[in-house]
Structures are given as C-alpha cells and as structure tokens.
C-alpha cells in the first residue's frame, strides 16, 4: 500500500505545488483539486491491483 501512494503523492507535488509548463509558462492545479485527484488515483491504484490479483 505505501508503494501505491508514491505516484499519487508525486503527481500532487508535481501538478499542485511545482506546476507543469513549457515555454516559460507554468500552470498549477488548485490544492483542493490536487488532493482530490491524489486520493482518487490512490484508491483506483489499489482497486486495480486487487482486481488483477483476483484475476491471477
């Protein structure tokens, strides 16, 4: 479970705190939207791992 949190936390930090950009422009996701996205990504990762385990 801690390993499933790594991409979610990294995505939150990357898009909400640092921002993504090109050509001198930076775009950031609002903090609340970033936290929601992080939580949804984490839960979906756990669901997919569980379903793949059941399939195997």
PDBQT receptor file of N, H, CA, C and O in Angstrom, charges set to zero:
ATOM      1  N   UNK A   1       0.808  -1.200   0.000  1.00  0.00    +0.000 N 
ATOM      2  CA  UNK A   1       0.000   0.000   0.000  1.00  0.00    +0.000 C 
ATOM      3  C   UNK A   1       0.852   1.266   0.000  1.00  0.00    +0.000 C 
ATOM      4  O   UNK A   1       0.471   2.238  -0.653  1.00  0.00    +0.000 OA
ATOM      5  N   UNK A   2       1.985   1.303   0.699  1.00  0.00    +0.000 N 
ATOM      6  H   UNK A   2       2.294   0.513   1.229  1.00  0.00    +0.000 HD
ATOM      7  CA  UNK A   2       2.786   2.522   0.622  1.00  0.00    +0.000 C 
ATOM      8  C   UNK A   2       3.345   2.767  -0.784  1.00  0.00    +0.000 C 
ATOM      9  O   UNK A   2       3.494   3.913  -1.206  1.00  0.00    +0.000 OA
ATOM     10  N   UNK A   3       3.648   1.694  -1.499  1.00  0.00    +0.000 N 
ATOM     11  H   UNK A   3       3.526   0.762  -1.157  1.00  0.00    +0.000 HD
ATOM     12  CA  UNK A   3       4.170   1.870  -2.853  1.00  0.00    +0.000 C 
ATOM     13  C   UNK A   3       3.118   2.428  -3.794  1.00  0.00    +0.000 C 
ATOM     14  O   UNK A   3       3.461   3.121  -4.751  1.00  0.00    +0.000 OA
ATOM     15  N   UNK A   4       1.848   2.145  -3.547  1.00  0.00    +0.000 N 
ATOM     16  H   UNK A   4       1.569   1.581  -2.770  1.00  0.00    +0.000 HD
ATOM     17  CA  UNK A   4       0.780   2.686  -4.382  1.00  0.00    +0.000 C 
ATOM     18  C   UNK A   4       0.599   4.185  -4.150  1.00  0.00    +0.000 C 
ATOM     19  O   UNK A   4       0.049   4.882  -5.002  1.00  0.00    +0.000 OA
ATOM     20  N   UNK A   5       1.058   4.681  -3.006  1.00  0.00    +0.000 N 
ATOM     21  H   UNK A   5       1.505   4.114  -2.314  1.00  0.00    +0.000 HD
ATOM     22  CA  UNK A   5       0.913   6.103  -2.695  1.00  0.00    +0.000 C 
ATOM     23  C   UNK A   5       1.982   6.964  -3.380  1.00  0.00    +0.000 C 
ATOM     24  O   UNK A   5       1.800   8.173  -3.530  1.00  0.00    +0.000 OA
ATOM     25  N   UNK A   6       3.077   6.358  -3.789  1.00  0.00    +0.000 N 
ATOM     26  H   UNK A   6       3.225   5.377  -3.667  1.00  0.00    +0.000 HD
ATOM     27  CA  UNK A   6       4.178   7.144  -4.361  1.00  0.00    +0.000 C 
ATOM     28  C   UNK A   6       3.757   7.909  -5.619  1.00  0.00    +0.000 C 
ATOM     29  O   UNK A   6       4.011   9.111  -5.685  1.00  0.00    +0.000 OA
ATOM     30  N   UNK A   7       3.123   7.279  -6.626  1.00  0.00    +0.000 N 
ATOM     31  H   UNK A   7       2.916   6.302  -6.573  1.00  0.00    +0.000 HD
ATOM     32  CA  UNK A   7       2.726   8.052  -7.807  1.00  0.00    +0.000 C 
ATOM     33  C   UNK A   7       1.670   9.116  -7.497  1.00  0.00    +0.000 C 
ATOM     34  O   UNK A   7       1.674  10.191  -8.096  1.00  0.00    +0.000 OA
ATOM     35  N   UNK A   8       0.767   8.814  -6.559  1.00  0.00    +0.000 N 
ATOM     36  H   UNK A   8       0.764   7.941  -6.072  1.00  0.00    +0.000 HD
ATOM     37  CA  UNK A   8      -0.270   9.785  -6.214  1.00  0.00    +0.000 C 
ATOM     38  C   UNK A   8       0.333  11.025  -5.562  1.00  0.00    +0.000 C 
ATOM     39  O   UNK A   8      -0.023  12.150  -5.912  1.00  0.00    +0.000 OA
ATOM     40  N   UNK A   9       1.242  10.819  -4.617  1.00  0.00    +0.000 N 
ATOM     41  H   UNK A   9       1.531   9.905  -4.332  1.00  0.00    +0.000 HD
ATOM     42  CA  UNK A   9       1.878  11.954  -3.931  1.00  0.00    +0.000 C 
ATOM     43  C   UNK A   9       2.775  12.726  -4.895  1.00  0.00    +0.000 C 
ATOM     44  O   UNK A   9       2.805  13.957  -4.865  1.00  0.00    +0.000 OA
ATOM     45  N   UNK A  10       3.500  12.016  -5.742  1.00  0.00    +0.000 N 
ATOM     46  H   UNK A  10       3.476  11.016  -5.766  1.00  0.00    +0.000 HD
ATOM     47  CA  UNK A  10       4.364  12.690  -6.709  1.00  0.00    +0.000 C 
ATOM     48  C   UNK A  10       3.554  13.513  -7.701  1.00  0.00    +0.000 C 
ATOM     49  O   UNK A  10       3.963  14.609  -8.085  1.00  0.00    +0.000 OA
ATOM     50  N   UNK A  11       2.408  12.989  -8.116  1.00  0.00    +0.000 N 
ATOM     51  H   UNK A  11       2.075  12.099  -7.805  1.00  0.00    +0.000 HD
ATOM     52  CA  UNK A  11       1.540  13.754  -9.012  1.00  0.00    +0.000 C 
ATOM     53  C   UNK A  11       1.000  15.002  -8.351  1.00  0.00    +0.000 C 
ATOM     54  O   UNK A  11       0.918  16.057  -8.980  1.00  0.00    +0.000 OA
ATOM     55  N   UNK A  12       0.628  14.891  -7.075  1.00  0.00    +0.000 N 
ATOM     56  H   UNK A  12       0.695  14.034  -6.564  1.00  0.00    +0.000 HD
ATOM     57  CA  UNK A  12       0.148  16.058  -6.336  1.00  0.00    +0.000 C 
ATOM     58  C   UNK A  12       1.228  17.126  -6.226  1.00  0.00    +0.000 C 
ATOM     59  O   UNK A  12       0.978  18.302  -6.491  1.00  0.00    +0.000 OA
ATOM     60  N   UNK A  13       2.417  16.713  -5.837  1.00  0.00    +0.000 N 
ATOM     61  H   UNK A  13       2.620  15.758  -5.622  1.00  0.00    +0.000 HD
ATOM     62  CA  UNK A  13       3.519  17.669  -5.700  1.00  0.00    +0.000 C 
ATOM     63  C   UNK A  13       3.854  18.288  -7.055  1.00  0.00    +0.000 C 
ATOM     64  O   UNK A  13       4.079  19.494  -7.159  1.00  0.00    +0.000 OA
ATOM     65  N   UNK A  14       3.884  17.461  -8.077  1.00  0.00    +0.000 N 
ATOM     66  H   UNK A  14       3.701  16.482  -7.993  1.00  0.00    +0.000 HD
ATOM     67  CA  UNK A  14       4.267  17.956  -9.395  1.00  0.00    +0.000 C 
ATOM     68  C   UNK A  14       3.265  18.929  -9.982  1.00  0.00    +0.000 C 
ATOM     69  O   UNK A  14       3.657  19.964 -10.522  1.00  0.00    +0.000 OA
ATOM     70  N   UNK A  15       1.987  18.621  -9.889  1.00  0.00    +0.000 N 
ATOM     71  H   UNK A  15       1.669  17.780  -9.450  1.00  0.00    +0.000 HD
ATOM     72  CA  UNK A  15       0.990  19.463 -10.543  1.00  0.00    +0.000 C 
ATOM     73  C   UNK A  15       0.437  20.574  -9.665  1.00  0.00    +0.000 C 
ATOM     74  O   UNK A  15       0.049  21.620 -10.185  1.00  0.00    +0.000 OA
ATOM     75  N   UNK A  16       0.389  20.382  -8.345  1.00  0.00    +0.000 N 
ATOM     76  H   UNK A  16       0.704  19.533  -7.922  1.00  0.00    +0.000 HD
ATOM     77  CA  UNK A  16      -0.195  21.406  -7.476  1.00  0.00    +0.000 C 
ATOM     78  C   UNK A  16       0.848  22.342  -6.877  1.00  0.00    +0.000 C 
ATOM     79  O   UNK A  16       0.598  23.541  -6.748  1.00  0.00    +0.000 OA
ATOM     80  N   UNK A  17       1.993  21.822  -6.515  1.00  0.00    +0.000 N 
ATOM     81  H   UNK A  17       2.196  20.848  -6.619  1.00  0.00    +0.000 HD
ATOM     82  CA  UNK A  17       2.988  22.658  -5.846  1.00  0.00    +0.000 C 
ATOM     83  C   UNK A  17       4.029  23.212  -6.819  1.00  0.00    +0.000 C 
ATOM     84  O   UNK A  17       4.377  24.391  -6.751  1.00  0.00    +0.000 OA
ATOM     85  N   UNK A  18       4.518  22.377  -7.710  1.00  0.00    +0.000 N 
ATOM     86  H   UNK A  18       4.236  21.420  -7.765  1.00  0.00    +0.000 HD
ATOM     87  CA  UNK A  18       5.553  22.820  -8.647  1.00  0.00    +0.000 C 
ATOM     88  C   UNK A  18       4.926  23.401  -9.897  1.00  0.00    +0.000 C 
ATOM     89  O   UNK A  18       5.296  24.492 -10.331  1.00  0.00    +0.000 OA
ATOM     90  N   UNK A  19       3.989  22.687 -10.475  1.00  0.00    +0.000 N 
ATOM     91  H   UNK A  19       3.689  21.800 -10.123  1.00  0.00    +0.000 HD
ATOM     92  CA  UNK A  19       3.332  23.131 -11.694  1.00  0.00    +0.000 C 
ATOM     93  C   UNK A  19       3.965  22.505 -12.923  1.00  0.00    +0.000 C 
ATOM     94  O   UNK A  19       5.116  22.068 -12.902  1.00  0.00    +0.000 OA
ATOM     95  N   UNK A  20       3.196  22.471 -13.977  1.00  0.00    +0.000 N 
ATOM     96  H   UNK A  20       2.261  22.825 -13.994  1.00  0.00    +0.000 HD
ATOM     97  CA  UNK A  20       3.673  21.936 -15.244  1.00  0.00    +0.000 C 
ATOM     98  C   UNK A  20       3.660  23.071 -16.255  1.00  0.00    +0.000 C 
ATOM     99  O   UNK A  20       2.730  23.876 -16.287  1.00  0.00    +0.000 OA
ATOM    100  N   UNK A  21       4.675  23.128 -17.060  1.00  0.00    +0.000 N 
ATOM    101  H   UNK A  21       5.431  22.474 -17.034  1.00  0.00    +0.000 HD
ATOM    102  CA  UNK A  21       4.708  24.213 -18.010  1.00  0.00    +0.000 C 
ATOM    103  C   UNK A  21       5.721  24.010 -19.104  1.00  0.00    +0.000 C 
ATOM    104  O   UNK A  21       6.523  23.076 -19.093  1.00  0.00    +0.000 OA
ATOM    105  N   UNK A  22       5.652  24.920 -20.045  1.00  0.00    +0.000 N 
ATOM    106  H   UNK A  22       5.000  25.678 -20.054  1.00  0.00    +0.000 HD
ATOM    107  CA  UNK A  22       6.586  24.922 -21.165  1.00  0.00    +0.000 C 
ATOM    108  C   UNK A  22       6.663  26.341 -21.711  1.00  0.00    +0.000 C 
ATOM    109  O   UNK A  22       5.723  27.123 -21.570  1.00  0.00    +0.000 OA
ATOM    110  N   UNK A  23       7.769  26.659 -22.323  1.00  0.00    +0.000 N 
ATOM    111  H   UNK A  23       8.533  26.023 -22.437  1.00  0.00    +0.000 HD
ATOM    112  CA  UNK A  23       7.982  27.963 -22.963  1.00  0.00    +0.000 C 
ATOM    113  C   UNK A  23       7.813  29.124 -21.990  1.00  0.00    +0.000 C 
ATOM    114  O   UNK A  23       7.337  30.193 -22.374  1.00  0.00    +0.000 OA
ATOM    115  N   UNK A  24       8.199  28.921 -20.740  1.00  0.00    +0.000 N 
ATOM    116  H   UNK A  24       8.585  28.053 -20.428  1.00  0.00    +0.000 HD
ATOM    117  CA  UNK A  24       8.165  29.992 -19.762  1.00  0.00    +0.000 C 
ATOM    118  C   UNK A  24       6.846  30.161 -19.029  1.00  0.00    +0.000 C 
ATOM    119  O   UNK A  24       6.743  31.020 -18.153  1.00  0.00    +0.000 OA
ATOM    120  N   UNK A  25       5.833  29.367 -19.361  1.00  0.00    +0.000 N 
ATOM    121  H   UNK A  25       5.917  28.670 -20.072  1.00  0.00    +0.000 HD
ATOM    122  CA  UNK A  25       4.537  29.452 -18.696  1.00  0.00    +0.000 C 
ATOM    123  C   UNK A  25       4.383  28.254 -17.767  1.00  0.00    +0.000 C 
ATOM    124  O   UNK A  25       4.741  27.132 -18.126  1.00  0.00    +0.000 OA
ATOM    125  N   UNK A  26       3.854  28.494 -16.585  1.00  0.00    +0.000 N 
ATOM    126  H   UNK A  26       3.563  29.406 -16.294  1.00  0.00    +0.000 HD
ATOM    127  CA  UNK A  26       3.641  27.422 -15.616  1.00  0.00    +0.000 C 
ATOM    128  C   UNK A  26       2.169  27.382 -15.245  1.00  0.00    +0.000 C 
ATOM    129  O   UNK A  26       1.562  28.417 -14.972  1.00  0.00    +0.000 OA
ATOM    130  N   UNK A  27       1.601  26.194 -15.235  1.00  0.00    +0.000 N 
ATOM    131  H   UNK A  27       2.094  25.353 -15.456  1.00  0.00    +0.000 HD
ATOM    132  CA  UNK A  27       0.195  26.006 -14.891  1.00  0.00    +0.000 C 
ATOM    133  C   UNK A  27       0.141  25.101 -13.673  1.00  0.00    +0.000 C 
ATOM    134  O   UNK A  27       0.771  24.044 -13.650  1.00  0.00    +0.000 OA
ATOM    135  N   UNK A  28      -0.610  25.512 -12.664  1.00  0.00    +0.000 N 
ATOM    136  H   UNK A  28      -1.121  26.371 -12.682  1.00  0.00    +0.000 HD
ATOM    137  CA  UNK A  28      -0.759  24.725 -11.444  1.00  0.00    +0.000 C 
ATOM    138  C   UNK A  28      -2.218  24.362 -11.238  1.00  0.00    +0.000 C 
ATOM    139  O   UNK A  28      -3.125  25.119 -11.585  1.00  0.00    +0.000 OA
ATOM    140  N   UNK A  29      -2.420  23.190 -10.667  1.00  0.00    +0.000 N 
ATOM    141  H   UNK A  29      -1.683  22.575 -10.385  1.00  0.00    +0.000 HD
ATOM    142  CA  UNK A  29      -3.756  22.730 -10.301  1.00  0.00    +0.000 C 
ATOM    143  C   UNK A  29      -4.042  23.260  -8.898  1.00  0.00    +0.000 C 
ATOM    144  O   UNK A  29      -3.144  23.258  -8.056  1.00  0.00    +0.000 OA
ATOM    145  N   UNK A  30      -5.263  23.714  -8.622  1.00  0.00    +0.000 N 
ATOM    146  H   UNK A  30      -5.993  23.716  -9.306  1.00  0.00    +0.000 HD
ATOM    147  CA  UNK A  30      -5.587  24.158  -7.259  1.00  0.00    +0.000 C 
ATOM    148  C   UNK A  30      -5.370  23.040  -6.231  1.00  0.00    +0.000 C 
ATOM    149  O   UNK A  30      -5.485  21.857  -6.552  1.00  0.00    +0.000 OA
ATOM    150  N   UNK A  31      -5.058  23.431  -5.005  1.00  0.00    +0.000 N 
ATOM    151  H   UNK A  31      -4.964  24.392  -4.744  1.00  0.00    +0.000 HD
ATOM    152  CA  UNK A  31      -4.695  22.474  -3.953  1.00  0.00    +0.000 C 
ATOM    153  C   UNK A  31      -5.817  21.468  -3.691  1.00  0.00    +0.000 C 
ATOM    154  O   UNK A  31      -5.551  20.269  -3.610  1.00  0.00    +0.000 OA
ATOM    155  N   UNK A  32      -7.046  21.923  -3.559  1.00  0.00    +0.000 N 
ATOM    156  H   UNK A  32      -7.262  22.898  -3.625  1.00  0.00    +0.000 HD
ATOM    157  CA  UNK A  32      -8.154  21.017  -3.267  1.00  0.00    +0.000 C 
ATOM    158  C   UNK A  32      -8.368  20.026  -4.411  1.00  0.00    +0.000 C 
ATOM    159  O   UNK A  32      -8.611  18.843  -4.172  1.00  0.00    +0.000 OA
ATOM    160  N   UNK A  33      -8.281  20.498  -5.631  1.00  0.00    +0.000 N 
ATOM    161  H   UNK A  33      -8.084  21.459  -5.826  1.00  0.00    +0.000 HD
ATOM    162  CA  UNK A  33      -8.417  19.608  -6.783  1.00  0.00    +0.000 C 
ATOM    163  C   UNK A  33      -7.249  18.627  -6.847  1.00  0.00    +0.000 C 
ATOM    164  O   UNK A  33      -7.432  17.470  -7.225  1.00  0.00    +0.000 OA
ATOM    165  N   UNK A  34      -6.066  19.078  -6.484  1.00  0.00    +0.000 N 
ATOM    166  H   UNK A  34      -5.918  20.018  -6.177  1.00  0.00    +0.000 HD
ATOM    167  CA  UNK A  34      -4.907  18.199  -6.457  1.00  0.00    +0.000 C 
ATOM    168  C   UNK A  34      -5.035  17.120  -5.394  1.00  0.00    +0.000 C 
ATOM    169  O   UNK A  34      -4.681  15.966  -5.638  1.00  0.00    +0.000 OA
ATOM    170  N   UNK A  35      -5.539  17.482  -4.214  1.00  0.00    +0.000 N 
ATOM    171  H   UNK A  35      -5.826  18.419  -4.016  1.00  0.00    +0.000 HD
ATOM    172  CA  UNK A  35      -5.748  16.495  -3.151  1.00  0.00    +0.000 C 
ATOM    173  C   UNK A  35      -6.813  15.470  -3.551  1.00  0.00    +0.000 C 
ATOM    174  O   UNK A  35      -6.667  14.277  -3.285  1.00  0.00    +0.000 OA
ATOM    175  N   UNK A  36      -7.882  15.945  -4.191  1.00  0.00    +0.000 N 
ATOM    176  H   UNK A  36      -8.001  16.914  -4.407  1.00  0.00    +0.000 HD
ATOM    177  CA  UNK A  36      -8.925  15.040  -4.656  1.00  0.00    +0.000 C 
ATOM    178  C   UNK A  36      -8.385  14.086  -5.701  1.00  0.00    +0.000 C 
ATOM    179  O   UNK A  36      -8.663  12.887  -5.662  1.00  0.00    +0.000 OA
ATOM    180  N   UNK A  37      -7.620  14.613  -6.628  1.00  0.00    +0.000 N 
ATOM    181  H   UNK A  37      -7.394  15.587  -6.661  1.00  0.00    +0.000 HD
ATOM    182  CA  UNK A  37      -7.022  13.778  -7.666  1.00  0.00    +0.000 C 
ATOM    183  C   UNK A  37      -6.059  12.764  -7.073  1.00  0.00    +0.000 C 
ATOM    184  O   UNK A  37      -6.007  11.620  -7.526  1.00  0.00    +0.000 OA
ATOM    185  N   UNK A  38      -5.296  13.168  -6.068  1.00  0.00    +0.000 N 
ATOM    186  H   UNK A  38      -5.337  14.097  -5.700  1.00  0.00    +0.000 HD
ATOM    187  CA  UNK A  38      -4.363  12.270  -5.408  1.00  0.00    +0.000 C 
ATOM    188  C   UNK A  38      -5.115  11.130  -4.726  1.00  0.00    +0.000 C 
ATOM    189  O   UNK A  38      -4.719   9.970  -4.845  1.00  0.00    +0.000 OA
ATOM    190  N   UNK A  39      -6.183  11.443  -4.020  1.00  0.00    +0.000 N 
ATOM    191  H   UNK A  39      -6.505  12.384  -3.923  1.00  0.00    +0.000 HD
ATOM    192  CA  UNK A  39      -6.960  10.425  -3.323  1.00  0.00    +0.000 C 
ATOM    193  C   UNK A  39      -7.617   9.463  -4.307  1.00  0.00    +0.000 C 
ATOM    194  O   UNK A  39      -7.591   8.250  -4.097  1.00  0.00    +0.000 OA
ATOM    195  N   UNK A  40      -8.202   9.989  -5.371  1.00  0.00    +0.000 N 
ATOM    196  H   UNK A  40      -8.223  10.975  -5.541  1.00  0.00    +0.000 HD
ATOM    197  CA  UNK A  40      -8.840   9.135  -6.371  1.00  0.00    +0.000 C 
ATOM    198  C   UNK A  40      -7.812   8.247  -7.059  1.00  0.00    +0.000 C 
ATOM    199  O   UNK A  40      -8.071   7.064  -7.283  1.00  0.00    +0.000 OA
ATOM    200  N   UNK A  41      -6.656   8.797  -7.395  1.00  0.00    +0.000 N 
ATOM    201  H   UNK A  41      -6.446   9.757  -7.214  1.00  0.00    +0.000 HD
ATOM    202  CA  UNK A  41      -5.605   7.999  -8.022  1.00  0.00    +0.000 C 
ATOM    203  C   UNK A  41      -5.111   6.887  -7.120  1.00  0.00    +0.000 C 
ATOM    204  O   UNK A  41      -4.848   5.778  -7.587  1.00  0.00    +0.000 OA
ATOM    205  N   UNK A  42      -4.983   7.166  -5.848  1.00  0.00    +0.000 N 
ATOM    206  H   UNK A  42      -5.196   8.067  -5.468  1.00  0.00    +0.000 HD
ATOM    207  CA  UNK A  42      -4.531   6.163  -4.879  1.00  0.00    +0.000 C 
ATOM    208  C   UNK A  42      -5.551   5.033  -4.757  1.00  0.00    +0.000 C 
ATOM    209  O   UNK A  42      -5.190   3.857  -4.794  1.00  0.00    +0.000 OA
ATOM    210  N   UNK A  43      -6.816   5.394  -4.612  1.00  0.00    +0.000 N 
ATOM    211  H   UNK A  43      -7.109   6.350  -4.582  1.00  0.00    +0.000 HD
ATOM    212  CA  UNK A  43      -7.865   4.381  -4.472  1.00  0.00    +0.000 C 
ATOM    213  C   UNK A  43      -7.977   3.548  -5.748  1.00  0.00    +0.000 C 
ATOM    214  O   UNK A  43      -8.114   2.327  -5.674  1.00  0.00    +0.000 OA
ATOM    215  N   UNK A  44      -7.919   4.187  -6.912  1.00  0.00    +0.000 N 
ATOM    216  H   UNK A  44      -7.807   5.179  -6.973  1.00  0.00    +0.000 HD
ATOM    217  CA  UNK A  44      -8.013   3.436  -8.156  1.00  0.00    +0.000 C 
ATOM    218  C   UNK A  44      -6.825   2.500  -8.343  1.00  0.00    +0.000 C 
ATOM    219  O   UNK A  44      -6.982   1.405  -8.881  1.00  0.00    +0.000 OA
ATOM    220  N   UNK A  45      -5.655   2.912  -7.911  1.00  0.00    +0.000 N 
ATOM    221  H   UNK A  45      -5.527   3.802  -7.474  1.00  0.00    +0.000 HD
ATOM    222  CA  UNK A  45      -4.487   2.028  -7.983  1.00  0.00    +0.000 C 
ATOM    223  C   UNK A  45      -4.696   0.796  -7.115  1.00  0.00    +0.000 C 
ATOM    224  O   UNK A  45      -4.393  -0.319  -7.538  1.00  0.00    +0.000 OA
ATOM    225  N   UNK A  46      -5.211   0.987  -5.903  1.00  0.00    +0.000 N 
ATOM    226  H   UNK A  46      -5.458   1.893  -5.559  1.00  0.00    +0.000 HD
ATOM    227  CA  UNK A  46      -5.477  -0.156  -5.025  1.00  0.00    +0.000 C 
ATOM    228  C   UNK A  46      -6.546  -1.073  -5.609  1.00  0.00    +0.000 C 
ATOM    229  O   UNK A  46      -6.434  -2.295  -5.501  1.00  0.00    +0.000 OA
ATOM    230  N   UNK A  47      -7.567  -0.513  -6.215  1.00  0.00    +0.000 N 
ATOM    231  H   UNK A  47      -7.658   0.479  -6.303  1.00  0.00    +0.000 HD
ATOM    232  CA  UNK A  47      -8.639  -1.312  -6.827  1.00  0.00    +0.000 C 
ATOM    233  C   UNK A  47      -8.084  -2.133  -7.987  1.00  0.00    +0.000 C 
ATOM    234  O   UNK A  47      -8.400  -3.317  -8.112  1.00  0.00    +0.000 OA
ATOM    235  N   UNK A  48      -7.273  -1.527  -8.825  1.00  0.00    +0.000 N 
ATOM    236  H   UNK A  48      -7.016  -0.566  -8.724  1.00  0.00    +0.000 HD
ATOM    237  CA  UNK A  48      -6.722  -2.237  -9.979  1.00  0.00    +0.000 C 
ATOM    238  C   UNK A  48      -5.796  -3.363  -9.525  1.00  0.00    +0.000 C 
ATOM    239  O   UNK A  48      -5.833  -4.452 -10.097  1.00  0.00    +0.000 OA
ATOM    240  N   UNK A  49      -4.973  -3.125  -8.515  1.00  0.00    +0.000 N 
ATOM    241  H   UNK A  49      -4.943  -2.241  -8.050  1.00  0.00    +0.000 HD
ATOM    242  CA  UNK A  49      -4.099  -4.174  -8.004  1.00  0.00    +0.000 C 
ATOM    243  C   UNK A  49      -4.926  -5.322  -7.423  1.00  0.00    +0.000 C 
ATOM    244  O   UNK A  49      -4.588  -6.487  -7.629  1.00  0.00    +0.000 OA
ATOM    245  N   UNK A  50      -5.987  -5.013  -6.711  1.00  0.00    +0.000 N 
ATOM    246  H   UNK A  50      -6.261  -4.066  -6.544  1.00  0.00    +0.000 HD
ATOM    247  CA  UNK A  50      -6.854  -6.051  -6.156  1.00  0.00    +0.000 C 
ATOM    248  C   UNK A  50      -7.512  -6.863  -7.270  1.00  0.00    +0.000 C 
ATOM    249  O   UNK A  50      -7.537  -8.092  -7.215  1.00  0.00    +0.000 OA
ATOM    250  N   UNK A  51      -8.043  -6.174  -8.279  1.00  0.00    +0.000 N 
ATOM    251  H   UNK A  51      -8.023  -5.175  -8.324  1.00  0.00    +0.000 HD
ATOM    252  CA  UNK A  51      -8.719  -6.879  -9.382  1.00  0.00    +0.000 C 
ATOM    253  C   UNK A  51      -7.735  -7.748 -10.167  1.00  0.00    +0.000 C 
ATOM    254  O   UNK A  51      -8.081  -8.861 -10.564  1.00  0.00    +0.000 OA
ATOM    255  N   UNK A  52      -6.543  -7.267 -10.390  1.00  0.00    +0.000 N 
ATOM    256  H   UNK A  52      -6.262  -6.364 -10.067  1.00  0.00    +0.000 HD
ATOM    257  CA  UNK A  52      -5.539  -8.082 -11.086  1.00  0.00    +0.000 C 
ATOM    258  C   UNK A  52      -5.131  -9.282 -10.244  1.00  0.00    +0.000 C 
ATOM    259  O   UNK A  52      -4.863 -10.355 -10.782  1.00  0.00    +0.000 OA
ATOM    260  N   UNK A  53      -5.082  -9.110  -8.941  1.00  0.00    +0.000 N 
ATOM    261  H   UNK A  53      -5.300  -8.238  -8.503  1.00  0.00    +0.000 HD
ATOM    262  CA  UNK A  53      -4.804 -10.238  -8.051  1.00  0.00    +0.000 C 
ATOM    263  C   UNK A  53      -5.904 -11.280  -8.092  1.00  0.00    +0.000 C 
ATOM    264  O   UNK A  53      -5.628 -12.480  -8.062  1.00  0.00    +0.000 OA
ATOM    265  N   UNK A  54      -7.143 -10.836  -8.159  1.00  0.00    +0.000 N 
ATOM    266  H   UNK A  54      -7.368  -9.862  -8.183  1.00  0.00    +0.000 HD
ATOM    267  CA  UNK A  54      -8.267 -11.771  -8.263  1.00  0.00    +0.000 C 
ATOM    268  C   UNK A  54      -8.259 -12.482  -9.619  1.00  0.00    +0.000 C 
ATOM    269  O   UNK A  54      -8.601 -13.661  -9.709  1.00  0.00    +0.000 OA
ATOM    270  N   UNK A  55      -7.876 -11.775 -10.644  1.00  0.00    +0.000 N 
ATOM    271  H   UNK A  55      -7.599 -10.817 -10.570  1.00  0.00    +0.000 HD
ATOM    272  CA  UNK A  55      -7.814 -12.356 -11.986  1.00  0.00    +0.000 C 
ATOM    273  C   UNK A  55      -6.725 -13.415 -12.072  1.00  0.00    +0.000 C 
ATOM    274  O   UNK A  55      -6.904 -14.450 -12.715  1.00  0.00    +0.000 OA
ATOM    275  N   UNK A  56      -5.611 -13.157 -11.431  1.00  0.00    +0.000 N 
ATOM    276  H   UNK A  56      -5.465 -12.317 -10.909  1.00  0.00    +0.000 HD
ATOM    277  CA  UNK A  56      -4.498 -14.110 -11.474  1.00  0.00    +0.000 C 
ATOM    278  C   UNK A  56      -4.832 -15.320 -10.640  1.00  0.00    +0.000 C 
ATOM    279  O   UNK A  56      -4.026 -16.245 -10.543  1.00  0.00    +0.000 OA
TER     280      UNK A  56
